[in-house]
Amino acid sequence: MRKKLAELKTKVAPYEKSDTKSSIYQLINTIPPFFLIWFLAYQSLSVSIWISFALAVVAACFVVRTFIIFHDCTHQSFFKNKKANRVLGTITGIITHFPFEKWKRSHTIHHATSGNLDKRGTGDVWVMTVDEYVAATVWARLLYRLYRNPIVMFGLGPFYLYFISNRFNRKGAGRKERLNTYLINFAIAAIYGLLIWAIGWKALLIIQLPILFVSGSLGIWLFYVQHQFEDSYFETEDEWDYVKAAVDGSSYYKLPKVMQWLTGSIGFHHVHHLSPRVPNYNLEKAHESTPPLQKVTTITFTSSLKSIRFRLYDEKNKSFVSFKEVKKLLDTPKSRVHLKNIRPSLQEK
């Protein structure tokens, strides 16, 4: 089985090469339209705030598409040249409000540890197992429930990312990482200052806040649903396998063609996790040319809505469960799992 899974990486390898022409074409049909729609949203304020809002929602979708370019740059897959990826990654980081070097590090760790129960906590969605949740304190459970609440995750989450998490360097960050965050922060502040001077703070808020909210919510949703499905892959370090985590732990999010285009084909998440060097415009090709990859867990927009109730991972049954399903464990003292049964590495966390 492992040999067959490993062969998948070899079959996908031909699609790892970036194509300069395709990359430039994607830049042209993504970034200029975003600025044009933003401008039209501003012009529409003199006609109707609702027209402006509708245009802001469309602009937000182009921010998501821009983020996919940023995302490819962090994997050094958008251009062949590393410096070109870093420069474009920084520019798109300004547009999307994400620090390039900082996010590149955390996202690399996410790929290297996705589905590994012993190495959770960096660049991923917070997931507790049933045993950990039952053994946790009341306050720890409350914090986790707040974190997994849709209103908090998809409503407040975007603003936390944009204005707090992405604006500060992590403890122990290197010089290059810190300077890159400072540069992007300075550029964002300068652009906002210029826009306030040019169009006023009210117009800026009316246009930019919906863009940030919608793009942030969409981004978090895409990341969330493609790893949080009923029979997703989670194993301890001694059983964890990179290829199996990619194929079984990442879903194929089958979206309408328009949404697939706007989200940079990130719905082919299983292909991306199997080979991060495949640029977004080659993900579908890799999927279609590799029959085994077409058998992975497929979710649609309708079926993905079920993931909202997947809150805890049940190690025994290898599936996600809801808070309601685990409530009886908390109500029955004899069913409680003691802290001594939790892996030492997770107790420390």
PLY file of the C-alpha trace (Angstrom):
ply
format ascii 1.0
element vertex 349
property float x
property float y
property float z
element edge 348
property int vertex1
property int vertex2
end_header
0.00 0.00 0.00
2.71 2.48 0.96
4.59 1.70 -2.23
1.50 2.48 -4.31
0.94 5.71 -2.42
4.58 6.74 -2.90
4.22 6.14 -6.65
1.58 8.89 -6.73
4.25 11.53 -6.10
6.18 10.25 -9.10
3.08 10.43 -11.31
2.38 14.00 -10.24
6.02 15.16 -10.64
5.65 16.24 -14.32
3.17 18.90 -13.24
5.51 20.51 -10.72
7.16 22.73 -13.32
5.94 26.30 -13.38
5.26 27.95 -16.72
6.25 31.61 -16.91
3.65 32.37 -19.59
0.85 30.82 -17.53
2.02 32.61 -14.38
2.11 36.02 -16.06
-1.28 35.40 -17.65
-2.71 34.61 -14.23
-1.23 37.79 -12.79
-2.85 39.82 -15.56
-6.30 38.30 -15.12
-6.18 38.56 -11.32
-4.51 41.66 -9.93
-5.53 44.41 -12.44
-9.20 43.28 -12.27
-9.07 43.52 -8.47
-7.93 47.17 -8.61
-10.47 47.95 -11.33
-13.35 46.47 -9.33
-12.13 48.31 -6.21
-12.20 51.59 -8.16
-15.68 50.85 -9.52
-16.86 50.10 -5.97
-15.67 53.57 -4.97
-17.30 55.24 -7.96
-20.56 53.41 -7.19
-20.83 55.07 -3.79
-22.29 58.13 -5.51
-25.02 55.92 -7.03
-25.82 53.26 -4.40
-24.04 51.85 -1.40
-25.54 48.46 -2.24
-23.94 48.43 -5.69
-20.66 49.33 -4.02
-21.12 46.51 -1.53
-21.86 43.99 -4.32
-18.71 45.06 -6.15
-16.72 44.76 -2.92
-17.85 41.12 -2.62
-16.59 40.47 -6.17
-13.32 42.22 -5.33
-12.99 39.98 -2.27
-13.11 36.92 -4.52
-10.19 38.35 -6.48
-8.32 38.82 -3.20
-8.77 35.09 -2.60
-7.39 34.39 -6.08
-4.48 36.75 -5.35
-3.86 34.86 -2.12
-3.47 31.63 -4.10
-0.69 33.32 -6.10
0.86 34.43 -2.79
0.45 30.87 -1.55
2.23 29.44 -4.60
5.07 31.90 -4.09
5.61 30.58 -0.54
6.07 27.12 -2.07
8.44 28.52 -4.71
6.09 27.12 -7.35
4.70 30.19 -9.13
7.98 31.18 -10.81
11.14 29.15 -11.34
13.27 31.90 -9.81
13.31 32.03 -5.99
13.87 35.78 -5.88
10.95 36.38 -8.24
8.72 34.30 -5.96
9.87 36.24 -2.91
9.32 39.65 -4.55
5.89 38.73 -5.92
5.03 37.00 -2.65
5.78 40.22 -0.75
3.71 42.32 -3.19
0.73 39.96 -3.04
1.27 39.82 0.72
0.57 43.55 0.82
-2.64 43.11 -1.20
-3.82 40.16 0.92
-2.43 41.54 4.21
-0.34 38.43 4.88
3.36 38.53 5.90
5.23 36.49 3.29
8.18 35.08 5.25
6.22 34.46 8.43
3.38 32.65 6.67
5.80 30.74 4.47
7.40 29.22 7.58
4.16 28.27 9.35
2.61 26.90 6.17
5.68 24.76 5.47
5.31 23.28 8.95
1.61 22.68 8.24
2.51 20.60 5.18
5.16 18.65 7.08
2.84 17.83 10.00
-0.72 17.78 8.60
-2.64 14.93 10.22
0.12 14.23 12.75
-1.50 14.13 16.19
1.84 14.62 17.94
2.84 17.72 15.97
-0.26 19.88 15.89
-0.30 23.58 16.58
1.54 25.44 13.80
-0.19 26.65 10.66
-3.32 24.56 11.14
-6.81 24.65 12.62
-6.90 23.79 16.33
-8.16 20.21 16.67
-8.68 18.38 19.96
-9.31 14.67 20.23
-12.28 13.33 22.19
-9.99 12.07 24.95
-8.21 15.41 25.26
-11.48 17.30 25.39
-13.00 15.08 28.07
-9.83 15.32 30.15
-9.53 19.11 29.74
-10.56 21.68 32.33
-13.88 23.50 32.02
-12.06 26.65 30.91
-10.03 24.80 28.27
-13.22 23.26 26.87
-14.93 26.64 26.85
-12.01 28.22 24.97
-12.04 25.42 22.43
-15.79 25.68 21.93
-15.46 29.42 21.35
-12.65 28.86 18.86
-14.69 26.28 16.92
-17.85 28.41 16.97
-18.69 29.42 13.36
-19.40 33.02 14.38
-15.97 33.31 15.98
-14.03 31.33 13.37
-15.58 32.79 10.22
-16.92 36.06 11.62
-14.21 37.37 13.93
-11.43 35.17 12.55
-10.72 37.28 9.44
-10.19 40.47 11.45
-8.01 38.65 14.00
-5.83 37.38 11.15
-5.61 40.69 9.30
-5.14 43.09 12.20
-3.47 41.03 14.95
-1.92 37.70 13.98
-0.50 38.84 10.64
0.81 42.15 11.93
3.20 40.85 14.59
6.28 38.68 14.31
6.44 35.42 16.19
8.81 35.03 19.10
12.23 33.99 17.85
11.67 35.13 14.26
14.81 35.60 12.21
15.97 38.94 10.80
14.71 38.28 7.25
11.30 37.24 8.55
11.00 40.25 10.86
12.06 42.75 8.19
9.62 41.29 5.68
6.73 41.69 8.15
7.80 45.28 8.89
7.99 46.07 5.17
4.52 44.69 4.47
3.06 46.46 7.53
4.61 49.76 6.46
3.31 49.39 2.90
-0.23 48.60 4.10
-0.21 51.57 6.50
1.10 53.87 3.75
-1.55 52.73 1.26
-4.34 53.16 3.80
-3.02 56.59 4.70
-2.96 57.60 1.05
-6.49 56.33 0.48
-7.82 58.17 3.54
-6.25 61.36 2.18
-7.66 60.73 -1.32
-11.18 59.42 -0.69
-11.77 59.80 3.07
-11.94 57.24 5.86
-15.68 56.60 5.54
-15.45 55.58 1.88
-12.41 53.44 2.67
-14.22 51.59 5.45
-17.37 51.06 3.36
-15.34 49.41 0.59
-12.41 47.77 2.36
-14.11 46.22 5.39
-16.48 44.05 3.29
-13.53 43.02 1.11
-11.49 41.96 4.14
-14.40 40.21 5.80
-15.58 38.25 2.76
-12.10 37.30 1.52
-11.01 36.32 5.03
-14.11 34.23 5.69
-13.80 32.48 2.33
-10.12 31.78 2.92
-10.69 30.33 6.39
-13.63 28.28 5.11
-11.60 26.76 2.26
-8.76 25.85 4.60
-11.15 24.49 7.22
-13.37 22.22 5.11
-10.52 20.61 3.19
-9.06 19.08 6.34
-12.14 18.82 8.57
-14.24 16.09 7.01
-15.77 13.06 8.68
-13.13 10.42 7.89
-10.09 12.66 7.62
-6.61 11.31 8.36
-4.98 11.70 11.78
-2.29 9.44 13.21
0.36 9.51 15.90
3.98 10.10 14.92
4.91 6.42 14.74
2.03 5.67 12.34
1.94 8.94 10.38
2.77 8.88 6.68
3.26 12.01 4.52
1.68 10.68 1.33
-1.25 9.05 3.14
-1.81 12.28 5.07
-1.95 14.17 1.77
-4.28 11.77 -0.01
-6.54 10.76 2.90
-6.24 13.92 4.99
-7.05 16.46 2.27
-10.28 16.51 0.32
-11.16 17.32 -3.28
-13.54 20.27 -2.98
-15.58 20.09 -6.16
-16.75 23.64 -6.84
-18.60 25.26 -9.75
-16.16 26.32 -12.49
-16.45 30.03 -11.67
-15.63 29.44 -8.00
-12.87 27.00 -8.95
-11.31 29.76 -11.05
-11.70 32.42 -8.35
-10.17 30.12 -5.72
-7.22 29.18 -7.90
-8.20 25.50 -8.08
-7.26 25.07 -4.41
-10.18 22.63 -4.24
-7.71 20.05 -5.56
-6.18 20.19 -2.11
-5.14 16.54 -2.09
-2.91 17.19 -5.12
-1.46 20.27 -3.49
-0.59 18.44 -0.27
0.86 15.52 -2.20
3.12 17.88 -4.16
3.24 21.54 -3.02
5.49 22.41 -5.96
2.61 21.98 -8.42
1.46 25.53 -9.35
-2.25 26.15 -8.92
-2.92 26.22 -12.68
-1.61 22.64 -12.96
-3.55 21.12 -10.06
-6.57 20.08 -12.10
-4.37 18.57 -14.82
-2.50 16.50 -12.23
-5.81 15.34 -10.74
-7.35 14.38 -14.08
-4.27 12.48 -15.28
-3.85 10.43 -12.09
-6.82 8.02 -11.61
-5.99 7.09 -7.97
-6.26 10.76 -7.00
-9.78 10.87 -8.36
-10.84 8.38 -5.68
-10.07 10.63 -2.72
-12.82 12.06 -0.51
-14.85 14.44 -2.65
-16.98 17.14 -1.11
-19.32 19.65 -2.71
-20.50 22.97 -1.33
-23.66 21.31 0.03
-21.87 18.36 1.64
-19.12 20.62 3.00
-21.69 22.39 5.20
-21.76 19.24 7.36
-18.21 20.00 8.48
-19.56 22.76 10.72
-20.64 20.12 13.24
-17.32 18.23 13.12
-15.64 19.53 16.28
-13.55 16.75 17.85
-11.50 13.92 16.42
-12.32 10.45 17.70
-9.06 8.45 17.58
-10.82 5.16 18.24
-13.27 5.42 15.35
-10.99 7.51 13.11
-13.59 10.19 12.45
-14.77 13.64 13.49
-17.68 13.94 15.91
-19.83 16.74 17.25
-19.87 18.20 20.76
-23.32 16.70 21.21
-22.00 13.20 20.52
-19.31 13.49 23.16
-21.51 15.20 25.77
-22.51 11.90 27.36
-18.86 11.25 28.23
-18.82 14.46 30.26
-22.13 13.61 31.94
-20.95 10.14 32.98
-18.07 10.18 35.51
-17.15 6.55 34.82
-16.62 7.37 31.16
-14.15 10.20 31.77
-10.65 9.83 30.42
-7.95 10.73 32.93
-5.05 13.04 32.10
-2.56 10.24 32.58
-3.95 8.60 29.45
-3.14 11.62 27.33
0.19 11.52 25.51
2.90 13.39 27.48
3.76 15.66 24.54
0.18 16.92 24.41
-0.03 17.43 28.18
2.87 19.86 27.88
1.03 21.82 25.21
0 1
1 2
2 3
3 4
4 5
5 6
6 7
7 8
8 9
9 10
10 11
11 12
12 13
13 14
14 15
15 16
16 17
17 18
18 19
19 20
20 21
21 22
22 23
23 24
24 25
25 26
26 27
27 28
28 29
29 30
30 31
31 32
32 33
33 34
34 35
35 36
36 37
37 38
38 39
39 40
40 41
41 42
42 43
43 44
44 45
45 46
46 47
47 48
48 49
49 50
50 51
51 52
52 53
53 54
54 55
55 56
56 57
57 58
58 59
59 60
60 61
61 62
62 63
63 64
64 65
65 66
66 67
67 68
68 69
69 70
70 71
71 72
72 73
73 74
74 75
75 76
76 77
77 78
78 79
79 80
80 81
81 82
82 83
83 84
84 85
85 86
86 87
87 88
88 89
89 90
90 91
91 92
92 93
93 94
94 95
95 96
96 97
97 98
98 99
99 100
100 101
101 102
102 103
103 104
104 105
105 106
106 107
107 108
108 109
109 110
110 111
111 112
112 113
113 114
114 115
115 116
116 117
117 118
118 119
119 120
120 121
121 122
122 123
123 124
124 125
125 126
126 127
127 128
128 129
129 130
130 131
131 132
132 133
133 134
134 135
135 136
136 137
137 138
138 139
139 140
140 141
141 142
142 143
143 144
144 145
145 146
146 147
147 148
148 149
149 150
150 151
151 152
152 153
153 154
154 155
155 156
156 157
157 158
158 159
159 160
160 161
161 162
162 163
163 164
164 165
165 166
166 167
167 168
168 169
169 170
170 171
171 172
172 173
173 174
174 175
175 176
176 177
177 178
178 179
179 180
180 181
181 182
182 183
183 184
184 185
185 186
186 187
187 188
188 189
189 190
190 191
191 192
192 193
193 194
194 195
195 196
196 197
197 198
198 199
199 200
200 201
201 202
202 203
203 204
204 205
205 206
206 207
207 208
208 209
209 210
210 211
211 212
212 213
213 214
214 215
215 216
216 217
217 218
218 219
219 220
220 221
221 222
222 223
223 224
224 225
225 226
226 227
227 228
228 229
229 230
230 231
231 232
232 233
233 234
234 235
235 236
236 237
237 238
238 239
239 240
240 241
241 242
242 243
243 244
244 245
245 246
246 247
247 248
248 249
249 250
250 251
251 252
252 253
253 254
254 255
255 256
256 257
257 258
258 259
259 260
260 261
261 262
262 263
263 264
264 265
265 266
266 267
267 268
268 269
269 270
270 271
271 272
272 273
273 274
274 275
275 276
276 277
277 278
278 279
279 280
280 281
281 282
282 283
283 284
284 285
285 286
286 287
287 288
288 289
289 290
290 291
291 292
292 293
293 294
294 295
295 296
296 297
297 298
298 299
299 300
300 301
301 302
302 303
303 304
304 305
305 306
306 307
307 308
308 309
309 310
310 311
311 312
312 313
313 314
314 315
315 316
316 317
317 318
318 319
319 320
320 321
321 322
322 323
323 324
324 325
325 326
326 327
327 328
328 329
329 330
330 331
331 332
332 333
333 334
334 335
335 336
336 337
337 338
338 339
339 340
340 341
341 342
342 343
343 344
344 345
345 346
346 347
347 348
